[in-house]
Amino acid sequence: MKTYAIHWKSTVNGCMGTGTKRFEKAAAECLATELNEQYPDIDHEAIIAALPAAEPPAAKPALH
């Protein structure tokens, strides 16, 4: 199941973020390792991505 994403943080300026593409655990860990080798100023980590929150039900209009 593709539930992992790549979380990154710059060691230069502190910017951080999480990618939107989802991977299986082994693929995410492999990619994080490759990215850390290619971009030493950015720390990459495979994380379990938060599942999108369910949208709240639409408010029903009040009857007057």
LUMFI-84286 format. One record per atom (N, C-alpha, C): residue number from 0; atom name; x, y, z. Coordinates in steps of 0.2 Angstrom, whole numbers, plus 5000, padded with zeros to 4 digits. Atoms other than C-alpha are relative to their C-alpha. Example, Ala and Ser with C-alpha at 12.3 -4.5 7.8 and 13.67 -1.06 7.14 Angstrom:
<node><nr>0</nr><atom>N</atom><px>5004</px><py>4994</py><pz>5000</pz></node>
<node><nr>0</nr><atom>CA</atom><px>5062</px><py>4978</py><pz>5039</pz></node>
<node><nr>0</nr><atom>C</atom><px>5004</px><py>5006</py><pz>5000</pz></node>
<node><nr>1</nr><atom>N</atom><px>4996</px><py>4994</py><pz>4999</pz></node>
<node><nr>1</nr><atom>CA</atom><px>5068</px><py>4995</py><pz>5036</pz></node>
<node><nr>1</nr><atom>C</atom><px>4996</px><py>5005</py><pz>5003</pz></node>
This chain:
<node><nr>0</nr><atom>N</atom><px>5004</px><py>4994</py><pz>5000</pz></node>
<node><nr>0</nr><atom>CA</atom><px>5000</px><py>5000</py><pz>5000</pz></node>
<node><nr>0</nr><atom>C</atom><px>5004</px><py>5006</py><pz>5000</pz></node>
<node><nr>1</nr><atom>N</atom><px>4996</px><py>4994</py><pz>5001</pz></node>
<node><nr>1</nr><atom>CA</atom><px>5007</px><py>5017</py><pz>4995</pz></node>
<node><nr>1</nr><atom>C</atom><px>4998</px><py>5005</py><pz>5005</pz></node>
<node><nr>2</nr><atom>N</atom><px>5002</px><py>4995</py><pz>4994</pz></node>
<node><nr>2</nr><atom>CA</atom><px>5006</px><py>5027</py><pz>5012</pz></node>
<node><nr>2</nr><atom>C</atom><px>5006</px><py>5004</py><pz>5002</pz></node>
<node><nr>3</nr><atom>N</atom><px>4994</px><py>4996</py><pz>4998</pz></node>
<node><nr>3</nr><atom>CA</atom><px>5023</px><py>5034</py><pz>5013</pz></node>
<node><nr>3</nr><atom>C</atom><px>5002</px><py>5006</py><pz>4995</pz></node>
<node><nr>4</nr><atom>N</atom><px>4998</px><py>4994</py><pz>5004</pz></node>
<node><nr>4</nr><atom>CA</atom><px>5029</px><py>5051</py><pz>5007</pz></node>
<node><nr>4</nr><atom>C</atom><px>5007</px><py>5002</py><pz>5002</pz></node>
<node><nr>5</nr><atom>N</atom><px>4993</px><py>4998</py><pz>4999</pz></node>
<node><nr>5</nr><atom>CA</atom><px>5046</px><py>5060</py><pz>5007</pz></node>
<node><nr>5</nr><atom>C</atom><px>4999</px><py>5007</py><pz>5004</pz></node>
<node><nr>6</nr><atom>N</atom><px>5000</px><py>4994</py><pz>4996</pz></node>
<node><nr>6</nr><atom>CA</atom><px>5048</px><py>5073</py><pz>5021</pz></node>
<node><nr>6</nr><atom>C</atom><px>5007</px><py>5003</py><pz>4999</pz></node>
<node><nr>7</nr><atom>N</atom><px>4993</px><py>4997</py><pz>5000</pz></node>
<node><nr>7</nr><atom>CA</atom><px>5063</px><py>5085</py><pz>5019</pz></node>
<node><nr>7</nr><atom>C</atom><px>5000</px><py>5007</py><pz>5004</pz></node>
<node><nr>8</nr><atom>N</atom><px>4999</px><py>4994</py><pz>4996</pz></node>
<node><nr>8</nr><atom>CA</atom><px>5071</px><py>5099</py><pz>5028</pz></node>
<node><nr>8</nr><atom>C</atom><px>5007</px><py>5003</py><pz>4998</pz></node>
<node><nr>9</nr><atom>N</atom><px>4994</px><py>4997</py><pz>5002</pz></node>
<node><nr>9</nr><atom>CA</atom><px>5085</px><py>5111</py><pz>5022</pz></node>
<node><nr>9</nr><atom>C</atom><px>5004</px><py>5001</py><pz>5006</pz></node>
<node><nr>10</nr><atom>N</atom><px>4995</px><py>4998</py><pz>4995</pz></node>
<node><nr>10</nr><atom>CA</atom><px>5100</px><py>5112</py><pz>5033</pz></node>
<node><nr>10</nr><atom>C</atom><px>5003</px><py>5007</py><pz>5000</pz></node>
<node><nr>11</nr><atom>N</atom><px>4998</px><py>4994</py><pz>5001</pz></node>
<node><nr>11</nr><atom>CA</atom><px>5104</px><py>5128</py><pz>5026</pz></node>
<node><nr>11</nr><atom>C</atom><px>4996</px><py>5006</py><pz>5002</pz></node>
<node><nr>12</nr><atom>N</atom><px>5004</px><py>4994</py><pz>4998</pz></node>
<node><nr>12</nr><atom>CA</atom><px>5089</px><py>5139</py><pz>5029</pz></node>
<node><nr>12</nr><atom>C</atom><px>4994</px><py>4998</py><pz>5004</pz></node>
<node><nr>13</nr><atom>N</atom><px>5005</px><py>5002</py><pz>4996</pz></node>
<node><nr>13</nr><atom>CA</atom><px>5077</px><py>5128</py><pz>5038</pz></node>
<node><nr>13</nr><atom>C</atom><px>4993</px><py>4998</py><pz>4997</pz></node>
<node><nr>14</nr><atom>N</atom><px>5007</px><py>5001</py><pz>5004</pz></node>
<node><nr>14</nr><atom>CA</atom><px>5063</px><py>5127</py><pz>5025</pz></node>
<node><nr>14</nr><atom>C</atom><px>4999</px><py>4992</py><pz>5000</pz></node>
<node><nr>15</nr><atom>N</atom><px>5002</px><py>5007</py><pz>5000</pz></node>
<node><nr>15</nr><atom>CA</atom><px>5054</px><py>5110</py><pz>5026</pz></node>
<node><nr>15</nr><atom>C</atom><px>4993</px><py>4999</py><pz>4996</pz></node>
<node><nr>16</nr><atom>N</atom><px>5006</px><py>5002</py><pz>5003</pz></node>
<node><nr>16</nr><atom>CA</atom><px>5040</px><py>5101</py><pz>5017</pz></node>
<node><nr>16</nr><atom>C</atom><px>4999</px><py>4993</py><pz>4999</pz></node>
<node><nr>17</nr><atom>N</atom><px>5002</px><py>5007</py><pz>5002</pz></node>
<node><nr>17</nr><atom>CA</atom><px>5032</px><py>5085</py><pz>5012</pz></node>
<node><nr>17</nr><atom>C</atom><px>4998</px><py>4999</py><pz>4993</pz></node>
<node><nr>18</nr><atom>N</atom><px>5003</px><py>5001</py><pz>5007</pz></node>
<node><nr>18</nr><atom>CA</atom><px>5030</px><py>5078</py><pz>4995</pz></node>
<node><nr>18</nr><atom>C</atom><px>4993</px><py>4997</py><pz>5000</pz></node>
<node><nr>19</nr><atom>N</atom><px>5007</px><py>5002</py><pz>5001</pz></node>
<node><nr>19</nr><atom>CA</atom><px>5013</px><py>5074</py><pz>4988</pz></node>
<node><nr>19</nr><atom>C</atom><px>5000</px><py>4993</py><pz>4997</pz></node>
<node><nr>20</nr><atom>N</atom><px>5000</px><py>5007</py><pz>5003</pz></node>
<node><nr>20</nr><atom>CA</atom><px>5018</px><py>5058</py><pz>4979</pz></node>
<node><nr>20</nr><atom>C</atom><px>5000</px><py>4995</py><pz>5006</pz></node>
<node><nr>21</nr><atom>N</atom><px>5000</px><py>5005</py><pz>4995</pz></node>
<node><nr>21</nr><atom>CA</atom><px>5015</px><py>5042</py><pz>4989</pz></node>
<node><nr>21</nr><atom>C</atom><px>5003</px><py>4994</py><pz>4997</pz></node>
<node><nr>22</nr><atom>N</atom><px>4996</px><py>5006</py><pz>5002</pz></node>
<node><nr>22</nr><atom>CA</atom><px>5026</px><py>5026</py><pz>4989</pz></node>
<node><nr>22</nr><atom>C</atom><px>4999</px><py>4995</py><pz>5005</pz></node>
<node><nr>23</nr><atom>N</atom><px>5000</px><py>5006</py><pz>4995</pz></node>
<node><nr>23</nr><atom>CA</atom><px>5027</px><py>5009</py><pz>4997</pz></node>
<node><nr>23</nr><atom>C</atom><px>5006</px><py>5001</py><pz>5004</pz></node>
<node><nr>24</nr><atom>N</atom><px>4995</px><py>4998</py><pz>4995</pz></node>
<node><nr>24</nr><atom>CA</atom><px>5038</px><py>5009</py><pz>5012</pz></node>
<node><nr>24</nr><atom>C</atom><px>5007</px><py>4999</py><pz>4997</pz></node>
<node><nr>25</nr><atom>N</atom><px>4993</px><py>5001</py><pz>5002</pz></node>
<node><nr>25</nr><atom>CA</atom><px>5054</px><py>5001</py><pz>5004</pz></node>
<node><nr>25</nr><atom>C</atom><px>5002</px><py>5005</py><pz>4994</pz></node>
<node><nr>26</nr><atom>N</atom><px>4998</px><py>4995</py><pz>5005</pz></node>
<node><nr>26</nr><atom>CA</atom><px>5053</px><py>5013</py><pz>4989</pz></node>
<node><nr>26</nr><atom>C</atom><px>5001</px><py>5007</py><pz>5003</pz></node>
<node><nr>27</nr><atom>N</atom><px>4999</px><py>4994</py><pz>4997</pz></node>
<node><nr>27</nr><atom>CA</atom><px>5051</px><py>5028</py><pz>5000</pz></node>
<node><nr>27</nr><atom>C</atom><px>5007</px><py>5000</py><pz>5003</pz></node>
<node><nr>28</nr><atom>N</atom><px>4994</px><py>5000</py><pz>4996</pz></node>
<node><nr>28</nr><atom>CA</atom><px>5066</px><py>5023</py><pz>5011</pz></node>
<node><nr>28</nr><atom>C</atom><px>5006</px><py>5000</py><pz>4995</pz></node>
<node><nr>29</nr><atom>N</atom><px>4994</px><py>5001</py><pz>5005</pz></node>
<node><nr>29</nr><atom>CA</atom><px>5077</px><py>5019</py><pz>4995</pz></node>
<node><nr>29</nr><atom>C</atom><px>5000</px><py>5007</py><pz>4997</pz></node>
<node><nr>30</nr><atom>N</atom><px>5000</px><py>4994</py><pz>5003</pz></node>
<node><nr>30</nr><atom>CA</atom><px>5072</px><py>5036</py><pz>4987</pz></node>
<node><nr>30</nr><atom>C</atom><px>5003</px><py>5005</py><pz>5005</pz></node>
<node><nr>31</nr><atom>N</atom><px>4997</px><py>4995</py><pz>4995</pz></node>
<node><nr>31</nr><atom>CA</atom><px>5076</px><py>5046</py><pz>5004</pz></node>
<node><nr>31</nr><atom>C</atom><px>5007</px><py>4999</py><pz>5000</pz></node>
<node><nr>32</nr><atom>N</atom><px>4993</px><py>5001</py><pz>5000</pz></node>
<node><nr>32</nr><atom>CA</atom><px>5093</px><py>5038</py><pz>5004</pz></node>
<node><nr>32</nr><atom>C</atom><px>5003</px><py>5003</py><pz>4994</pz></node>
<node><nr>33</nr><atom>N</atom><px>4997</px><py>4998</py><pz>5006</pz></node>
<node><nr>33</nr><atom>CA</atom><px>5096</px><py>5042</py><pz>4986</pz></node>
<node><nr>33</nr><atom>C</atom><px>5000</px><py>5008</py><pz>5000</pz></node>
<node><nr>34</nr><atom>N</atom><px>5001</px><py>4993</py><pz>5000</pz></node>
<node><nr>34</nr><atom>CA</atom><px>5090</px><py>5060</py><pz>4988</pz></node>
<node><nr>34</nr><atom>C</atom><px>5005</px><py>5003</py><pz>5005</pz></node>
<node><nr>35</nr><atom>N</atom><px>4995</px><py>4998</py><pz>4995</pz></node>
<node><nr>35</nr><atom>CA</atom><px>5101</px><py>5062</py><pz>5004</pz></node>
<node><nr>35</nr><atom>C</atom><px>5007</px><py>5000</py><pz>4997</pz></node>
<node><nr>36</nr><atom>N</atom><px>4994</px><py>5000</py><pz>5004</pz></node>
<node><nr>36</nr><atom>CA</atom><px>5116</px><py>5057</py><pz>4993</pz></node>
<node><nr>36</nr><atom>C</atom><px>5001</px><py>5005</py><pz>4995</pz></node>
<node><nr>37</nr><atom>N</atom><px>5000</px><py>4995</py><pz>5005</pz></node>
<node><nr>37</nr><atom>CA</atom><px>5112</px><py>5069</py><pz>4979</pz></node>
<node><nr>37</nr><atom>C</atom><px>5000</px><py>5007</py><pz>5003</pz></node>
<node><nr>38</nr><atom>N</atom><px>5001</px><py>4994</py><pz>4997</pz></node>
<node><nr>38</nr><atom>CA</atom><px>5107</px><py>5083</py><pz>4990</pz></node>
<node><nr>38</nr><atom>C</atom><px>5002</px><py>5001</py><pz>5007</pz></node>
<node><nr>39</nr><atom>N</atom><px>4998</px><py>5000</py><pz>4993</pz></node>
<node><nr>39</nr><atom>CA</atom><px>5118</px><py>5084</py><pz>5006</pz></node>
<node><nr>39</nr><atom>C</atom><px>4998</px><py>5005</py><pz>5004</pz></node>
<node><nr>40</nr><atom>N</atom><px>5002</px><py>4994</py><pz>4996</pz></node>
<node><nr>40</nr><atom>CA</atom><px>5111</px><py>5101</py><pz>5011</pz></node>
<node><nr>40</nr><atom>C</atom><px>4993</px><py>4999</py><pz>5002</pz></node>
<node><nr>41</nr><atom>N</atom><px>5008</px><py>5001</py><pz>4998</pz></node>
<node><nr>41</nr><atom>CA</atom><px>5093</px><py>5093</py><pz>5013</pz></node>
<node><nr>41</nr><atom>C</atom><px>5000</px><py>4993</py><pz>5003</pz></node>
<node><nr>42</nr><atom>N</atom><px>5002</px><py>5006</py><pz>4997</pz></node>
<node><nr>42</nr><atom>CA</atom><px>5088</px><py>5080</py><pz>5025</pz></node>
<node><nr>42</nr><atom>C</atom><px>4994</px><py>4997</py><pz>4997</pz></node>
<node><nr>43</nr><atom>N</atom><px>5006</px><py>5003</py><pz>5003</pz></node>
<node><nr>43</nr><atom>CA</atom><px>5076</px><py>5068</py><pz>5017</pz></node>
<node><nr>43</nr><atom>C</atom><px>4998</px><py>4994</py><pz>5005</pz></node>
<node><nr>44</nr><atom>N</atom><px>5003</px><py>5006</py><pz>4996</pz></node>
<node><nr>44</nr><atom>CA</atom><px>5065</px><py>5055</py><pz>5027</pz></node>
<node><nr>44</nr><atom>C</atom><px>4994</px><py>4997</py><pz>4997</pz></node>
<node><nr>45</nr><atom>N</atom><px>5006</px><py>5004</py><pz>5002</pz></node>
<node><nr>45</nr><atom>CA</atom><px>5052</px><py>5042</py><pz>5022</pz></node>
<node><nr>45</nr><atom>C</atom><px>4996</px><py>5000</py><pz>5007</pz></node>
<node><nr>46</nr><atom>N</atom><px>5005</px><py>5000</py><pz>4995</pz></node>
<node><nr>46</nr><atom>CA</atom><px>5037</px><py>5045</py><pz>5033</pz></node>
<node><nr>46</nr><atom>C</atom><px>4993</px><py>4998</py><pz>4998</pz></node>
<node><nr>47</nr><atom>N</atom><px>5007</px><py>5002</py><pz>5002</pz></node>
<node><nr>47</nr><atom>CA</atom><px>5019</px><py>5038</py><pz>5034</pz></node>
<node><nr>47</nr><atom>C</atom><px>4996</px><py>5007</py><pz>4999</pz></node>
<node><nr>48</nr><atom>N</atom><px>5004</px><py>4994</py><pz>5001</pz></node>
<node><nr>48</nr><atom>CA</atom><px>5009</px><py>5052</py><pz>5026</pz></node>
<node><nr>48</nr><atom>C</atom><px>4993</px><py>5000</py><pz>5003</pz></node>
<node><nr>49</nr><atom>N</atom><px>5006</px><py>4999</py><pz>4997</pz></node>
<node><nr>49</nr><atom>CA</atom><px>4994</px><py>5059</py><pz>5035</pz></node>
<node><nr>49</nr><atom>C</atom><px>4995</px><py>4999</py><pz>4994</pz></node>
<node><nr>50</nr><atom>N</atom><px>5005</px><py>5001</py><pz>5004</pz></node>
<node><nr>50</nr><atom>CA</atom><px>4978</px><py>5053</py><pz>5027</pz></node>
<node><nr>50</nr><atom>C</atom><px>4996</px><py>5007</py><pz>4999</pz></node>
<node><nr>51</nr><atom>N</atom><px>5004</px><py>4994</py><pz>5000</pz></node>
<node><nr>51</nr><atom>CA</atom><px>4967</px><py>5067</py><pz>5020</pz></node>
<node><nr>51</nr><atom>C</atom><px>4994</px><py>5000</py><pz>5004</pz></node>
<node><nr>52</nr><atom>N</atom><px>5006</px><py>5000</py><pz>4996</pz></node>
<node><nr>52</nr><atom>CA</atom><px>4954</px><py>5073</py><pz>5032</pz></node>
<node><nr>52</nr><atom>C</atom><px>4994</px><py>5000</py><pz>4996</pz></node>
<node><nr>53</nr><atom>N</atom><px>5006</px><py>5000</py><pz>5003</pz></node>
<node><nr>53</nr><atom>CA</atom><px>4937</px><py>5069</py><pz>5028</pz></node>
<node><nr>53</nr><atom>C</atom><px>4997</px><py>5007</py><pz>5000</pz></node>
<node><nr>54</nr><atom>N</atom><px>5003</px><py>4994</py><pz>5001</pz></node>
<node><nr>54</nr><atom>CA</atom><px>4927</px><py>5084</py><pz>5022</pz></node>
<node><nr>54</nr><atom>C</atom><px>4994</px><py>5000</py><pz>5005</pz></node>
<node><nr>55</nr><atom>N</atom><px>5006</px><py>5000</py><pz>4996</pz></node>
<node><nr>55</nr><atom>CA</atom><px>4914</px><py>5090</py><pz>5035</pz></node>
<node><nr>55</nr><atom>C</atom><px>4994</px><py>5000</py><pz>4995</pz></node>
<node><nr>56</nr><atom>N</atom><px>5006</px><py>5000</py><pz>5004</pz></node>
<node><nr>56</nr><atom>CA</atom><px>4896</px><py>5087</py><pz>5029</pz></node>
<node><nr>56</nr><atom>C</atom><px>4998</px><py>5008</py><pz>4998</pz></node>
<node><nr>57</nr><atom>N</atom><px>5002</px><py>4993</py><pz>5002</pz></node>
<node><nr>57</nr><atom>CA</atom><px>4889</px><py>5103</py><pz>5020</pz></node>
<node><nr>57</nr><atom>C</atom><px>4995</px><py>5002</py><pz>5005</pz></node>
<node><nr>58</nr><atom>N</atom><px>5005</px><py>4998</py><pz>4995</pz></node>
<node><nr>58</nr><atom>CA</atom><px>4879</px><py>5113</py><pz>5032</pz></node>
<node><nr>58</nr><atom>C</atom><px>4993</px><py>5001</py><pz>4996</pz></node>
<node><nr>59</nr><atom>N</atom><px>5007</px><py>5000</py><pz>5002</pz></node>
<node><nr>59</nr><atom>CA</atom><px>4860</px><py>5112</py><pz>5029</pz></node>
<node><nr>59</nr><atom>C</atom><px>4997</px><py>5007</py><pz>5001</pz></node>
<node><nr>60</nr><atom>N</atom><px>5003</px><py>4994</py><pz>4999</pz></node>
<node><nr>60</nr><atom>CA</atom><px>4851</px><py>5128</py><pz>5026</pz></node>
<node><nr>60</nr><atom>C</atom><px>4995</px><py>5000</py><pz>5005</pz></node>
<node><nr>61</nr><atom>N</atom><px>5005</px><py>4999</py><pz>4995</pz></node>
<node><nr>61</nr><atom>CA</atom><px>4840</px><py>5134</py><pz>5040</pz></node>
<node><nr>61</nr><atom>C</atom><px>4993</px><py>5001</py><pz>4997</pz></node>
<node><nr>62</nr><atom>N</atom><px>5006</px><py>4999</py><pz>5003</pz></node>
<node><nr>62</nr><atom>CA</atom><px>4822</px><py>5133</py><pz>5036</pz></node>
<node><nr>62</nr><atom>C</atom><px>4996</px><py>5006</py><pz>5005</pz></node>
<node><nr>63</nr><atom>N</atom><px>5003</px><py>4994</py><pz>4996</pz></node>
<node><nr>63</nr><atom>CA</atom><px>4813</px><py>5150</py><pz>5042</pz></node>
<node><nr>63</nr><atom>C</atom><px>4992</px><py>4999</py><pz>4999</pz></node>
